[in-house]
């Protein structure tokens, strides 16, 4: 096990979670490659995301539009803006070919909005590309553990 690599990818993913929890969306958008995809599948066991229905399958353009909706005040699901706390754990470097690193981890999010506290748990899979001494996100898959059940409106980025 390469503990140095594990520490580096963990710090990168923790930084992403902190940015999302604090609404630093411009910085979050810069963490992605131009061709990166952000995916939230409906079926938690699905792997063919391109040919199945997903809650989200965002490319660069769609990520920017999602951020605009979140920050523009025009989305009913983000008014009032939810407050979130994110916790990621159970990091595992699953693959490393010298250019791309695949990392799996768990995420728990607490959301407070409209006097209600909600919980969301998911397995995350990241495909990270090494660049400029760090990483960029090539793909992020958020597999909610209850994605095939009825979900309340989620008005922020998982």
C-alpha positions as a Markdown table, in Angstrom:
| # | Residue | x | y | z |
|---|---|---|---|---|
| 1 | Unk | 0.0 | 0.0 | 0.0 |
| 2 | Unk | 1.3 | 3.4 | -1.0 |
| 3 | Unk | 0.6 | 5.5 | 2.1 |
| 4 | Unk | 1.9 | 8.7 | 0.5 |
| 5 | Unk | -0.5 | 8.3 | -2.4 |
| 6 | Unk | -3.4 | 7.5 | 0.0 |
| 7 | Unk | -2.6 | 10.6 | 2.0 |
| 8 | Unk | -2.5 | 12.8 | -1.1 |
| 9 | Unk | -5.8 | 11.6 | -2.6 |
| 10 | Unk | -7.5 | 11.7 | 0.8 |
| 11 | Unk | -6.4 | 15.4 | 1.3 |
| 12 | Unk | -7.7 | 16.2 | -2.2 |
| 13 | Unk | -11.1 | 14.6 | -1.6 |
| 14 | Unk | -11.4 | 16.3 | 1.8 |
| 15 | Unk | -10.6 | 19.6 | 0.1 |
| 16 | Unk | -13.4 | 19.0 | -2.4 |
| 17 | Unk | -15.9 | 18.1 | 0.3 |
| 18 | Unk | -15.0 | 21.2 | 2.3 |
| 19 | Unk | -15.3 | 23.4 | -0.8 |
| 20 | Unk | -18.8 | 22.0 | -1.5 |
| 21 | Unk | -19.9 | 22.3 | 2.1 |
| 22 | Unk | -18.9 | 26.0 | 2.1 |
| 23 | Unk | -20.3 | 26.9 | -1.3 |
| 24 | Unk | -16.9 | 27.5 | -2.9 |
| 25 | Unk | -18.2 | 26.4 | -6.3 |
| 26 | Unk | -15.8 | 28.3 | -8.5 |
| 27 | Unk | -12.9 | 26.5 | -6.9 |
| 28 | Unk | -14.7 | 23.2 | -7.1 |
| 29 | Unk | -15.2 | 23.7 | -10.9 |
| 30 | Unk | -11.5 | 24.2 | -11.3 |
| 31 | Unk | -10.8 | 20.8 | -9.7 |
| 32 | Unk | -12.2 | 19.0 | -12.8 |
| 33 | Unk | -10.7 | 18.1 | -16.1 |
| 34 | Unk | -12.4 | 19.6 | -19.2 |
| 35 | Unk | -13.9 | 16.2 | -20.0 |
| 36 | Unk | -14.7 | 15.1 | -16.5 |
| 37 | Unk | -18.1 | 13.6 | -15.6 |
| 38 | Unk | -20.1 | 13.9 | -12.4 |
| 39 | Unk | -22.6 | 11.0 | -12.1 |
| 40 | Unk | -25.3 | 10.1 | -9.7 |
| 41 | Unk | -26.8 | 6.8 | -10.8 |
| 42 | Unk | -30.4 | 5.8 | -10.0 |
| 43 | Unk | -29.4 | 2.1 | -9.7 |
| 44 | Unk | -26.6 | 1.8 | -7.1 |
| 45 | Unk | -25.2 | -1.3 | -8.8 |
| 46 | Unk | -25.2 | 0.2 | -12.3 |
| 47 | Unk | -21.8 | 0.6 | -14.1 |
| 48 | Unk | -23.0 | 1.5 | -17.6 |
| 49 | Unk | -23.8 | 5.1 | -16.8 |
| 50 | Unk | -23.7 | 6.3 | -20.4 |
| 51 | Unk | -26.6 | 4.0 | -21.4 |
| 52 | Unk | -28.8 | 4.2 | -18.4 |
| 53 | Unk | -30.9 | 6.8 | -16.6 |
| 54 | Unk | -29.1 | 8.8 | -13.9 |
| 55 | Unk | -30.0 | 11.5 | -11.4 |
| 56 | Unk | -27.0 | 13.4 | -12.8 |
| 57 | Unk | -24.6 | 12.9 | -15.6 |
| 58 | Unk | -22.9 | 16.2 | -15.9 |
| 59 | Unk | -20.1 | 17.2 | -18.2 |
| 60 | Unk | -18.2 | 20.5 | -17.9 |
| 61 | Unk | -21.1 | 22.6 | -19.3 |
| 62 | Unk | -23.7 | 20.9 | -17.1 |
| 63 | Unk | -21.6 | 21.3 | -13.9 |
| 64 | Unk | -21.4 | 25.1 | -14.6 |
| 65 | Unk | -25.2 | 25.2 | -15.2 |
| 66 | Unk | -25.7 | 23.3 | -11.9 |
| 67 | Unk | -23.6 | 25.8 | -10.0 |
| 68 | Unk | -25.4 | 28.7 | -11.6 |
| 69 | Unk | -28.8 | 27.2 | -10.5 |
| 70 | Unk | -27.5 | 26.7 | -7.0 |
| 71 | Unk | -26.1 | 30.2 | -6.6 |
| 72 | Unk | -28.6 | 32.1 | -8.8 |
| 73 | Unk | -31.6 | 31.9 | -6.4 |
| 74 | Unk | -33.8 | 30.5 | -9.2 |
| 75 | Unk | -34.0 | 26.9 | -8.1 |
| 76 | Unk | -36.8 | 26.1 | -5.7 |
| 77 | Unk | -34.9 | 23.2 | -4.3 |
| 78 | Unk | -32.1 | 25.5 | -3.1 |
| 79 | Unk | -34.3 | 28.2 | -1.5 |
| 80 | Unk | -33.5 | 28.7 | 1.3 |
| 81 | Unk | -30.0 | 27.5 | 0.7 |
| 82 | Unk | -29.3 | 24.3 | 2.6 |
| 83 | Unk | -26.4 | 24.1 | 5.2 |
| 84 | Unk | -24.4 | 20.9 | 4.9 |
| 85 | Unk | -21.7 | 19.0 | 6.7 |
| 86 | Unk | -19.8 | 16.3 | 4.8 |
| 87 | Unk | -17.7 | 13.5 | 6.2 |
| 88 | Unk | -15.7 | 11.2 | 4.0 |
| 89 | Unk | -14.0 | 8.1 | 5.3 |
| 90 | Unk | -12.9 | 4.6 | 4.3 |
| 91 | Unk | -10.5 | 5.7 | 1.6 |
| 92 | Unk | -9.0 | 3.0 | -0.6 |
| 93 | Unk | -6.8 | 3.5 | -3.7 |
| 94 | Unk | -8.3 | 0.9 | -6.0 |
| 95 | Unk | -6.1 | 1.4 | -9.0 |
| 96 | Unk | -3.1 | 3.4 | -10.1 |
| 97 | Unk | -1.5 | 3.3 | -13.5 |
| 98 | Unk | 0.8 | 6.2 | -13.0 |
| 99 | Unk | -1.5 | 8.7 | -14.8 |
| 100 | Unk | -5.0 | 7.9 | -13.4 |
| 101 | Unk | -5.8 | 7.0 | -9.8 |
| 102 | Unk | -9.1 | 5.4 | -8.9 |
| 103 | Unk | -10.2 | 6.0 | -5.3 |
| 104 | Unk | -13.2 | 4.7 | -3.4 |
| 105 | Unk | -14.5 | 6.1 | -0.2 |
| 106 | Unk | -17.7 | 6.6 | 1.8 |
| 107 | Unk | -19.5 | 9.9 | 2.4 |
| 108 | Unk | -22.1 | 11.0 | 4.9 |
| 109 | Unk | -23.8 | 14.3 | 4.4 |
| 110 | Unk | -26.0 | 16.1 | 6.9 |
| 111 | Unk | -28.3 | 18.7 | 5.4 |
| 112 | Unk | -30.3 | 21.3 | 7.4 |
| 113 | Unk | -33.0 | 23.2 | 5.5 |
| 114 | Unk | -36.4 | 24.4 | 6.4 |
| 115 | Unk | -36.2 | 23.3 | 10.0 |
| 116 | Unk | -35.4 | 19.7 | 8.9 |
| 117 | Unk | -32.3 | 17.7 | 9.2 |
| 118 | Unk | -31.7 | 15.0 | 6.5 |
| 119 | Unk | -29.0 | 12.4 | 6.1 |
| 120 | Unk | -27.5 | 11.0 | 2.9 |
| 121 | Unk | -24.9 | 8.2 | 2.7 |
| 122 | Unk | -23.1 | 7.2 | -0.4 |
| 123 | Unk | -20.2 | 5.3 | -1.8 |
| 124 | Unk | -18.0 | 7.5 | -3.9 |
| 125 | Unk | -15.7 | 6.5 | -6.7 |
| 126 | Unk | -13.2 | 9.0 | -8.1 |
| 127 | Unk | -11.1 | 8.7 | -11.2 |
| 128 | Unk | -8.3 | 11.3 | -10.6 |
| 129 | Unk | -5.8 | 12.4 | -13.2 |
| 130 | Unk | -2.3 | 13.4 | -12.1 |
| 131 | Unk | -1.4 | 16.9 | -13.2 |
| 132 | Unk | 0.8 | 19.8 | -12.0 |
| 133 | Unk | 1.9 | 18.0 | -8.9 |
| 134 | Unk | -1.7 | 17.3 | -7.8 |
| 135 | Unk | -4.9 | 15.9 | -9.2 |
| 136 | Unk | -7.9 | 16.8 | -11.3 |
| 137 | Unk | -11.2 | 14.9 | -11.2 |
| 138 | Unk | -11.9 | 12.9 | -14.4 |
| 139 | Unk | -15.0 | 11.2 | -13.0 |
| 140 | Unk | -16.9 | 11.2 | -9.8 |
| 141 | Unk | -19.6 | 8.6 | -9.2 |
| 142 | Unk | -21.9 | 9.2 | -6.2 |
| 143 | Unk | -23.8 | 5.9 | -5.4 |
| 144 | Unk | -26.4 | 6.8 | -2.8 |
| 145 | Unk | -27.2 | 3.8 | -0.7 |
| 146 | Unk | -30.9 | 4.6 | -1.2 |
| 147 | Unk | -30.9 | 5.9 | -4.7 |
| 148 | Unk | -33.5 | 3.4 | -5.9 |
| 149 | Unk | -36.0 | 4.6 | -3.3 |
| 150 | Unk | -38.0 | 7.8 | -3.3 |
| 151 | Unk | -35.6 | 10.7 | -2.6 |
| 152 | Unk | -36.5 | 14.1 | -1.3 |
| 153 | Unk | -35.2 | 17.0 | -3.4 |
| 154 | Unk | -31.5 | 17.3 | -3.1 |
| 155 | Unk | -30.7 | 20.9 | -3.8 |
| 156 | Unk | -26.9 | 20.8 | -3.7 |
| 157 | Unk | -23.9 | 19.0 | -5.2 |
| 158 | Unk | -23.2 | 15.6 | -3.6 |
